[in-house]
Amino acid sequence: MTVSAPEFIHETVLLKETVASVLNVTVAALETGTIKKTGTFVDATFGRGGHSRLLLTYLDKDSRLLVFDKDPQAIQTAQALAASDARVIVIHDSFAKLQDNLQRLGIEQVDGIMADLGVSSPQLDDGSRGFSFMRDGAVDMRMDTTRGESVAQWLKRVDETVLADVLYNYGEERHSRRIARAIKQMDHYDSTLALAETIKQAHPNWQKGKHPATQSFQAMRIFINNELGDIDSFLDQSLMALKVGGRLAVISFHSLEDRIIKQFLQKHSKGQYPEDANLPMPPKRPKLLSKPERVAPSDSEIKTNPRARSALLRSATRL
Ligand SMILES: C[S@@+](CC[C@H](N)C(=O)[O-])C[C@H]1O[C@@H](n2cnc3c(N)ncnc32)[C@H](O)[C@@H]1O
């Protein structure tokens, strides 16, 4: 499903696979067109609503779909959808505030939660958002432009060593120290292209087909949006938020995100021993999730949408 709004397009990744997963049916069953479910569902990352729009076609009129996004432009698109579909409830907030928002709305638990992590194509394609090292714009990179500090503001005040740690920890950038030094020597941070060029010049090891600023830009974006911290709290809250039998389906785009999701699903699908138990044979914790499933995009999806290349869908059922 391709959705444009207003001038940028987001090609949804693992569309049918994610919707089938959150509804607990197979893609083949989805394609019969006979599925109609009732319930309350969450799209934690609305974006341009590709997953939400398809899910809505399988929900009856009494169902509800709560859609979250941090991004004001995504929220504008979600509000337009809600204006024509009363089942849609729009929440301009981080998915890390899942429980707060459910409580505020008087919703105890939900039947399914899906999340498609990271940035959308419109965020990357609009140079003025500052996410891209290919298009010039202010060095911003905030998903929620209505609050918080931009990367430019942060770069002005951050210590070189802290910057290097961020580049290393969130970008797995091996040359973080020399890149951090070069960035801190810049006079101003008002151009993504200038920042990308500085990183390129400082980077000693250019790889074919990959801009040398790729990992540093990813690191600054993850840091400024607290992306990994948000995923941690969201996953923890999803256990409380899901009804027994409810489904959790999460798409990641890089190894740092995927590691968190994989470890979370593994931990809760195995009975764990409490770490502080002092007993010779401590009682097992109940399993909270079923054995996790993993789906990667098909070759044909990757061919038509190269962004799908690194996507991975992991899912499980609340027990
Ligand atoms: C890959 S896009 C989702 C695309 C969507 N599935 C579609 O088909 O249009 C990710 C979206 O998640 C949003 N996002 C990222 N982190 C978030 C968070 N912590 N809370 C809420 N939204 C977040 C981004 O602003 C972006 O719009």
The ligand as a MOL file (V3000), in Angstrom:
LIG
                    3D

  0  0  0     0  0            999 V3000
M  V30 BEGIN CTAB
M  V30 COUNTS 27 29 0 0 0
M  V30 BEGIN ATOM
M  V30 1 C 8.4470 3.2480 9.6120 0
M  V30 2 S 7.3450 4.5200 10.0270 0 CHG=1
M  V30 3 C 5.7800 3.7330 10.1170 0
M  V30 4 C 5.1030 3.6130 8.8050 0
M  V30 5 C 3.7040 3.0490 8.8460 0
M  V30 6 N 3.6620 1.6870 9.3040 0
M  V30 7 C 3.0420 3.1650 7.4750 0
M  V30 8 O 2.7710 2.1310 6.8630 0
M  V30 9 O 2.8290 4.2780 7.0120 0 CHG=-1
M  V30 10 C 7.6970 4.8290 11.7000 0
M  V30 11 C 6.8750 5.9060 12.3390 0
M  V30 12 O 7.0020 5.7340 13.7400 0
M  V30 13 C 7.0710 6.9830 14.3500 0
M  V30 14 N 7.7560 6.7760 15.6350 0
M  V30 15 C 9.0410 6.4140 15.8400 0
M  V30 16 N 9.2860 6.2960 17.1500 0
M  V30 17 C 8.1210 6.5490 17.7890 0
M  V30 18 C 7.7350 6.5660 19.1550 0
M  V30 19 N 8.5940 6.3170 20.1380 0
M  V30 20 N 6.4520 6.8410 19.4320 0
M  V30 21 C 5.5570 7.1080 18.4520 0
M  V30 22 N 5.8790 7.1290 17.1480 0
M  V30 23 C 7.1440 6.8490 16.8200 0
M  V30 24 C 7.8290 7.8510 13.3780 0
M  V30 25 O 7.5320 9.2020 13.5840 0
M  V30 26 C 7.3020 7.3280 12.0340 0
M  V30 27 O 6.2180 8.0830 11.5960 0
M  V30 END ATOM
M  V30 BEGIN BOND
M  V30 1 1 1 2
M  V30 2 1 2 3
M  V30 3 1 2 10
M  V30 4 1 3 4
M  V30 5 1 4 5
M  V30 6 1 5 6
M  V30 7 1 5 7
M  V30 8 2 7 8
M  V30 9 1 7 9
M  V30 10 1 10 11
M  V30 11 1 11 12
M  V30 12 1 11 26
M  V30 13 1 12 13
M  V30 14 1 13 14
M  V30 15 1 13 24
M  V30 16 1 14 15
M  V30 17 1 14 23
M  V30 18 2 15 16
M  V30 19 1 16 17
M  V30 20 1 17 18
M  V30 21 2 17 23
M  V30 22 1 18 19
M  V30 23 2 18 20
M  V30 24 1 20 21
M  V30 25 2 21 22
M  V30 26 1 22 23
M  V30 27 1 24 25
M  V30 28 1 24 26
M  V30 29 1 26 27
M  V30 END BOND
M  V30 END CTAB
M  END
